Amino acid sequence: MQTPIRAWARILGIALYLSLGATVAAAPEDSSWMSVLGGPPFGQAFVRQSPGLMKSPLTPDKVADEAMACAGFANAFQVSHDERYRQRAQQIADFLVANSNLAGDGMPGWGPKLSLGYGFCPDRDNYQGKDLWETTRALACLLKVNEVAPSPAYIDLAEKVVDNWPSVEKTLANDGPYAAQGMRFYRKEPESCARQYVKNTNIAMGETLYRLAKQSGESRYLEFGQQALNAEFWEILTRKNFGYHGAMIYVEPNDPQNQKVLKIEQAKVEKDAQGDIVCRSEKPDPSCWDHLAFEAYELYQVQLLSGQSATDAIWKIMRTYRTSPLGDTQRFPWQGGDSPTHITSYNCFLRNSGKAIYGEECQRALAHQTNGSMIFYSLIPDDLLRPAGQ
């Protein structure tokens, strides 16, 4: 027999579901846990998206999307204790494990069906790509599922990927405290021809390293994570580089690959009135602006995992992001061709990080009925979690 509170929670959950006019499978019967999300807009968005993501077929050409949904469901289990969410997260994680060697060269990793070498590596089809962004998304899924459904297979695979992904350590004694402490940069792709200095993917690996350090107990991952964090702080706080590529291309301009990258970057960025390197405002490149906001999201993830404050760097990034219509919900071209995923998800991820503007931007974006696995994950950010079983 249901208690009155549970009965009312069930009624309210069904009423919320019906009010959205959804035609997919029923939402969770007990939606009372959704109050932890912070208010009706977040619960409504969760109800709108979760049934479809729960049942959508898993495909190897959408690794990042699958992985983001996986992370969202792992978090949803921790805040709701609904076993269906854990099962779906584990299903996706096991799918990623089974599809970790599609490139067939002996090194696990994940990437797009068509690997674009950006002019430096040959383009390769048939799921041959290994991209650090998609690989770190997949690893986030595995390590988050390991929190709620522990398996040595997840840790072993994560260690194998990280240990085999090439990186370079740089120390600049006279370029600020972060460069002097030592920085680590991971290639965007594992091939030697791949770009070495891409800010967003490098700090994404930082998140992976801190997660892996915590779960494996291996101190080397903590050290490497600190070096990746130093690199990001150097970029934002010392070099004031809010572009796409890392500032090392300016420090080492005579490197043959950096010379090629400089030509590409100069077409995407400009210097603002303060002399900061920012994405172009005229004829803006959405990729440059969107990846900038991703860095703020990743810095917040690293802050939660490491205990080190990244508030200043996050605010500088998001303040710069908002100077573009692509980063301001009141100027964003909602009816245009630009994806609303980034402006929605990164503000929603940051809504509890200490600046009211993030929550305001998040809710304005959600009012446009935005959908997607990254947005779904942002509804249940990691700062809402409580230990499973409590």
C-alpha positions as CSV (number, residue, x, y, z in Angstrom):
1,M,0.0,0.0,0.0
2,Q,1.4,3.4,-1.0
3,T,1.9,6.1,1.6
4,P,0.1,9.4,1.0
5,I,3.4,11.1,0.1
6,R,4.4,8.4,-2.4
7,A,0.9,8.4,-3.9
8,W,1.0,12.2,-4.4
9,A,4.5,12.0,-5.8
10,R,3.2,9.4,-8.3
11,I,0.3,11.5,-9.3
12,L,2.4,14.6,-9.7
13,G,5.0,12.7,-11.8
14,I,2.3,11.5,-14.1
15,A,0.7,14.9,-14.3
16,L,4.0,16.5,-15.2
17,Y,4.6,13.9,-17.9
18,L,1.2,14.4,-19.5
19,S,1.4,18.1,-19.3
20,L,4.5,18.0,-21.6
21,G,2.5,16.2,-24.3
22,A,5.1,13.4,-24.5
23,T,4.4,10.3,-26.6
24,V,7.3,8.2,-25.4
25,A,7.4,5.7,-22.6
26,A,6.2,6.7,-19.1
27,A,8.4,8.8,-16.9
28,P,9.5,7.5,-13.5
29,E,6.5,6.9,-11.3
30,D,8.2,8.5,-8.3
31,S,9.5,11.9,-9.4
32,S,9.8,13.4,-5.9
33,W,13.6,13.1,-6.2
34,M,13.6,15.6,-9.0
35,S,13.5,18.4,-6.5
36,V,17.2,18.0,-6.1
37,L,17.6,19.3,-9.7
38,G,16.7,22.8,-8.6
39,G,13.2,23.4,-9.9
40,P,10.5,22.5,-12.4
41,P,12.4,23.5,-15.6
42,F,15.0,20.9,-14.9
43,G,12.6,18.2,-14.0
44,Q,10.5,18.9,-17.0
45,A,13.5,18.7,-19.3
46,F,14.6,15.5,-17.7
47,V,11.1,13.9,-18.2
48,R,11.1,15.1,-21.8
49,Q,14.4,13.5,-22.7
50,S,15.0,10.4,-20.5
51,P,12.5,8.0,-22.0
52,G,14.0,8.4,-25.5
53,L,17.6,8.2,-24.3
54,M,16.7,5.1,-22.2
55,K,15.6,3.2,-25.3
56,S,17.6,4.6,-28.3
57,P,19.7,2.0,-30.1
58,L,23.4,2.2,-29.4
59,T,25.6,2.9,-32.4
60,P,29.4,3.1,-32.7
61,D,29.3,6.3,-34.8
62,K,27.8,8.4,-32.0
63,V,30.2,7.5,-29.2
64,A,30.2,10.9,-27.6
65,D,26.4,11.1,-27.5
66,E,26.1,7.6,-26.0
67,A,28.8,8.4,-23.4
68,M,27.2,11.7,-22.3
69,A,23.8,9.9,-21.9
70,C,25.6,7.2,-19.9
71,A,27.1,9.8,-17.5
72,G,23.7,11.4,-17.1
73,F,22.1,8.1,-16.2
74,A,24.8,7.2,-13.8
75,N,24.2,10.5,-12.0
76,A,20.4,10.0,-12.2
77,F,20.8,6.7,-10.4
78,Q,22.8,8.3,-7.6
79,V,20.2,11.0,-6.9
80,S,17.1,8.9,-7.5
81,H,18.2,5.3,-6.7
82,D,16.1,4.1,-9.6
83,E,17.7,0.9,-10.7
84,R,16.7,1.4,-14.4
85,Y,19.1,4.3,-14.6
86,R,22.0,2.3,-13.4
87,Q,21.2,-0.6,-15.8
88,R,21.0,1.8,-18.7
89,A,24.3,3.5,-17.8
90,Q,26.0,0.0,-17.4
91,Q,24.5,-1.1,-20.7
92,I,26.1,1.9,-22.5
93,A,29.5,1.4,-20.7
94,D,29.6,-2.2,-21.7
95,F,28.8,-1.2,-25.3
96,L,31.7,1.2,-25.2
97,V,34.1,-1.5,-23.9
98,A,33.0,-3.8,-26.7
99,N,33.6,-1.1,-29.3
100,S,36.9,0.2,-28.0
101,N,39.2,-1.4,-30.6
102,L,37.4,-0.4,-33.8
103,A,40.5,1.1,-35.2
104,G,42.2,-2.2,-35.0
105,D,45.8,-1.0,-34.3
106,G,46.0,-2.5,-30.8
107,M,45.5,0.7,-28.9
108,P,42.0,1.2,-27.5
109,G,40.1,4.5,-28.0
110,W,37.1,6.0,-29.6
111,G,36.4,8.4,-32.4
112,P,34.2,9.4,-35.4
113,K,33.5,7.2,-38.4
114,L,35.4,9.7,-40.5
115,S,38.6,10.9,-38.9
116,L,39.5,14.3,-40.2
117,G,43.2,14.9,-40.0
118,Y,42.8,18.7,-40.2
119,G,45.4,18.8,-42.9
120,F,48.1,17.0,-40.9
121,C,47.1,13.4,-40.8
122,P,45.4,11.4,-43.6
123,D,41.6,11.2,-43.4
124,R,40.4,7.7,-42.5
125,D,37.0,6.2,-42.8
126,N,35.3,3.0,-41.5
127,Y,35.5,3.9,-37.8
128,Q,39.3,4.3,-37.9
129,G,39.4,7.6,-35.9
130,K,40.6,8.0,-32.4
131,D,39.9,11.5,-31.1
132,L,40.8,12.7,-27.6
133,W,37.4,14.5,-27.1
134,E,35.3,11.4,-27.9
135,T,37.8,9.2,-26.1
136,T,37.6,11.2,-22.9
137,R,33.8,11.3,-23.1
138,A,33.8,7.5,-23.3
139,L,36.2,7.2,-20.4
140,A,34.0,9.5,-18.3
141,C,31.2,7.1,-18.9
142,L,33.2,4.1,-17.8
143,L,34.6,5.8,-14.7
144,K,31.2,7.1,-13.6
145,V,29.6,3.7,-14.1
146,N,32.4,2.2,-12.1
147,E,31.2,4.3,-9.2
148,V,27.7,2.7,-9.2
149,A,28.5,-0.7,-10.8
150,P,32.2,-1.4,-10.1
151,S,34.1,-3.5,-12.6
152,P,37.9,-4.1,-13.0
153,A,37.3,-4.0,-16.8
154,Y,36.4,-0.3,-16.7
155,I,39.5,0.7,-14.7
156,D,41.8,-1.6,-16.7
157,L,40.6,-0.2,-20.1
158,A,40.8,3.4,-18.9
159,E,44.4,2.8,-17.7
160,K,45.3,1.2,-21.0
161,V,43.9,4.1,-23.0
162,V,45.5,6.8,-20.9
163,D,48.9,5.1,-20.6
164,N,49.1,4.7,-24.4
165,W,47.9,8.2,-25.4
166,P,51.0,10.3,-26.3
167,S,51.7,13.5,-24.5
168,V,54.5,16.0,-24.0
169,E,55.5,17.8,-20.8
170,K,56.6,21.4,-21.0
171,T,58.2,23.6,-18.3
172,L,58.7,27.4,-18.9
173,A,60.7,28.8,-16.0
174,N,59.9,32.5,-16.8
175,D,56.3,32.4,-18.0
176,G,54.3,32.5,-14.8
177,P,53.7,30.0,-11.9
178,Y,51.7,27.4,-13.8
179,A,54.3,27.0,-16.6
180,A,57.1,26.9,-14.1
181,Q,55.4,24.0,-12.2
182,G,55.2,21.9,-15.3
183,M,52.5,21.4,-17.9
184,R,51.3,18.4,-19.9
185,F,49.7,18.4,-23.3
186,Y,48.0,15.4,-24.9
187,R,47.7,15.1,-28.7
188,K,44.2,15.5,-30.2
189,E,44.7,12.1,-31.9
190,P,47.4,9.6,-31.0
191,E,49.2,9.8,-34.4
192,S,52.5,11.7,-34.4
193,C,51.1,14.0,-37.1
194,A,48.2,15.1,-34.9
195,R,47.9,18.5,-33.4
196,Q,49.6,18.7,-30.0
197,Y,48.1,21.9,-28.5
198,V,44.3,21.9,-28.4
199,K,43.0,23.4,-25.2
200,N,39.6,21.8,-24.8
201,T,40.7,18.2,-25.4
202,N,43.7,18.6,-23.1
203,I,41.7,19.8,-20.1
204,A,39.2,17.0,-21.0
205,M,42.0,14.5,-20.4
206,G,42.6,16.3,-17.1
207,E,39.1,15.3,-16.0
208,T,39.9,11.7,-16.9
209,L,43.2,11.7,-15.1
210,Y,41.6,13.0,-11.8
211,R,38.8,10.5,-12.0
212,L,41.3,7.7,-12.7
213,A,43.6,8.8,-9.9
214,K,40.7,8.6,-7.4
215,Q,39.4,5.2,-8.6
216,S,42.7,3.4,-9.3
217,G,44.8,4.8,-6.5
218,E,47.7,5.4,-8.9
219,S,49.5,8.6,-8.0
220,R,50.9,9.1,-11.5
221,Y,47.5,10.0,-12.7
222,L,47.1,12.7,-10.0
223,E,50.5,14.1,-11.1
224,F,49.5,14.1,-14.8
225,G,46.1,15.6,-13.9
226,Q,47.8,18.5,-12.1
227,Q,50.0,19.1,-15.1
228,A,47.0,19.3,-17.4
229,L,45.3,21.7,-15.0
230,N,48.5,23.8,-14.9
231,A,48.4,24.0,-18.7
232,E,44.8,25.2,-18.7
233,F,45.5,27.8,-16.0
234,W,48.5,29.0,-17.9
235,E,46.4,29.4,-21.1
236,I,43.6,31.4,-19.4
237,L,45.2,33.2,-16.5
238,T,48.8,33.8,-17.7
239,R,48.5,33.8,-21.5
240,K,44.9,35.1,-21.6
241,N,44.3,32.7,-24.5
242,F,40.6,32.2,-25.2
243,G,41.1,30.8,-28.7
244,Y,40.9,27.2,-29.9
245,H,44.6,26.2,-30.1
246,G,47.0,26.3,-27.2
247,A,49.4,29.2,-26.7
248,M,52.4,26.9,-27.2
249,I,52.0,27.6,-30.9
250,Y,53.1,31.2,-30.2
251,V,55.9,30.1,-27.8
252,E,57.3,27.7,-30.4
253,P,56.5,29.4,-33.7
254,N,59.4,27.8,-35.6
255,D,58.1,24.3,-35.1
256,P,56.9,23.1,-38.6
257,Q,53.5,21.9,-37.4
258,N,53.0,25.0,-35.3
259,Q,53.6,27.1,-38.4
260,K,50.7,25.3,-40.1
261,V,48.5,25.6,-37.0
262,L,49.2,29.3,-36.7
263,K,47.8,30.0,-40.2
264,I,44.6,28.2,-39.2
265,E,44.3,29.8,-35.8
266,Q,44.9,33.3,-37.1
267,A,41.8,33.0,-39.3
268,K,39.7,32.1,-36.3
269,V,40.9,34.5,-33.6
270,E,41.6,38.2,-32.9
271,K,42.8,40.3,-30.0
272,D,40.2,42.2,-28.0
273,A,40.6,45.7,-26.4
274,Q,42.5,44.2,-23.5
275,G,44.9,42.3,-25.7
276,D,43.4,38.9,-25.0
277,I,43.2,36.3,-27.7
278,V,39.6,35.6,-28.4
279,C,37.5,33.9,-31.1
280,R,36.5,36.3,-33.9
281,S,33.4,38.4,-33.4
282,E,32.8,39.1,-37.1
283,K,31.8,36.0,-39.1
284,P,32.4,34.0,-35.9
285,D,33.5,30.4,-36.0
286,P,31.0,28.5,-33.8
287,S,33.5,25.7,-33.2
288,C,35.9,28.2,-31.6
289,W,33.3,29.7,-29.3
290,D,31.6,26.4,-28.4
291,H,34.9,24.7,-27.5
292,L,35.8,27.7,-25.3
293,A,32.7,27.1,-23.1
294,F,33.6,23.4,-23.0
295,E,36.8,24.4,-21.2
296,A,34.8,26.1,-18.5
297,Y,32.7,23.0,-18.0
298,E,35.8,20.8,-17.8
299,L,37.5,23.1,-15.3
300,Y,34.5,22.8,-13.1
301,Q,34.6,19.1,-13.3
302,V,38.3,19.2,-12.4
303,Q,37.5,21.6,-9.5
304,L,35.0,19.1,-8.1
305,L,37.5,16.2,-8.5
306,S,40.7,17.9,-7.3
307,G,39.4,20.3,-4.7
308,Q,41.3,23.1,-6.3
309,S,39.4,26.3,-7.1
310,A,39.1,27.1,-10.7
311,T,36.4,29.8,-10.2
312,D,38.5,32.7,-11.5
313,A,39.4,30.9,-14.8
314,I,35.8,29.6,-15.3
315,W,34.4,33.1,-14.9
316,K,36.9,34.6,-17.3
317,I,36.1,32.0,-19.9
318,M,32.3,32.3,-19.6
319,R,32.5,36.1,-19.5
320,T,34.4,36.0,-22.7
321,Y,32.0,33.5,-24.1
322,R,29.0,35.8,-23.4
323,T,30.5,38.6,-25.5
324,S,29.4,36.6,-28.6
325,P,25.8,36.0,-29.6
326,L,26.8,32.3,-29.6
327,G,27.3,32.5,-25.8
328,D,24.4,34.8,-24.8
329,T,20.9,33.3,-24.7
330,Q,19.2,36.7,-25.3
331,R,21.1,37.2,-28.5
332,F,21.6,33.5,-29.7
333,P,20.1,32.8,-33.1
334,W,17.6,30.2,-31.8
335,Q,15.9,29.9,-35.2
336,G,19.3,29.8,-37.1
337,G,21.6,26.9,-38.0
338,D,23.8,27.0,-34.9
339,S,23.5,24.2,-32.4
340,P,21.9,25.2,-29.1
341,T,23.6,22.3,-27.4
342,H,26.6,24.2,-26.1
343,I,24.9,27.4,-24.9
344,T,22.4,25.2,-23.0
345,S,24.5,22.5,-21.5
346,Y,27.5,24.4,-20.3
347,N,25.4,27.0,-18.5
348,C,23.3,24.2,-17.0
349,F,26.4,22.3,-15.8
350,L,27.6,25.4,-14.1
351,R,24.3,26.6,-12.5
352,N,25.4,25.6,-9.0
353,S,29.0,26.9,-9.2
354,G,28.5,30.2,-7.6
355,K,27.4,32.7,-10.3
356,A,23.6,33.3,-10.7
357,I,24.0,34.2,-14.4
358,Y,24.7,30.5,-15.2
359,G,21.4,29.4,-13.8
360,E,19.6,32.2,-15.5
361,E,21.1,31.4,-18.9
362,C,20.4,27.7,-18.4
363,Q,16.7,28.3,-17.8
364,R,16.4,30.7,-20.7
365,A,17.9,28.1,-22.9
366,L,15.7,25.3,-21.6
367,A,12.7,27.4,-22.4
368,H,13.5,26.7,-26.1
369,Q,12.9,23.0,-25.5
370,T,16.5,22.1,-26.3
371,N,17.4,18.4,-26.3
372,G,20.4,16.2,-26.6
373,S,22.5,13.8,-24.5
374,M,24.9,16.6,-23.4
375,I,22.0,18.7,-22.2
376,F,20.5,15.7,-20.5
377,Y,23.8,15.1,-18.5
378,S,23.9,18.9,-17.6
379,L,20.5,18.5,-15.9
380,I,22.1,16.3,-13.3
381,P,25.6,17.7,-12.9
382,D,28.1,16.0,-10.7
383,D,27.8,18.6,-7.9
384,L,24.3,17.2,-7.1
385,L,25.6,13.7,-6.2
386,R,25.4,12.0,-2.9
387,P,27.0,8.6,-2.3
388,A,25.0,5.7,-3.7
389,G,23.0,3.9,-1.0
390,Q,22.4,7.0,1.1
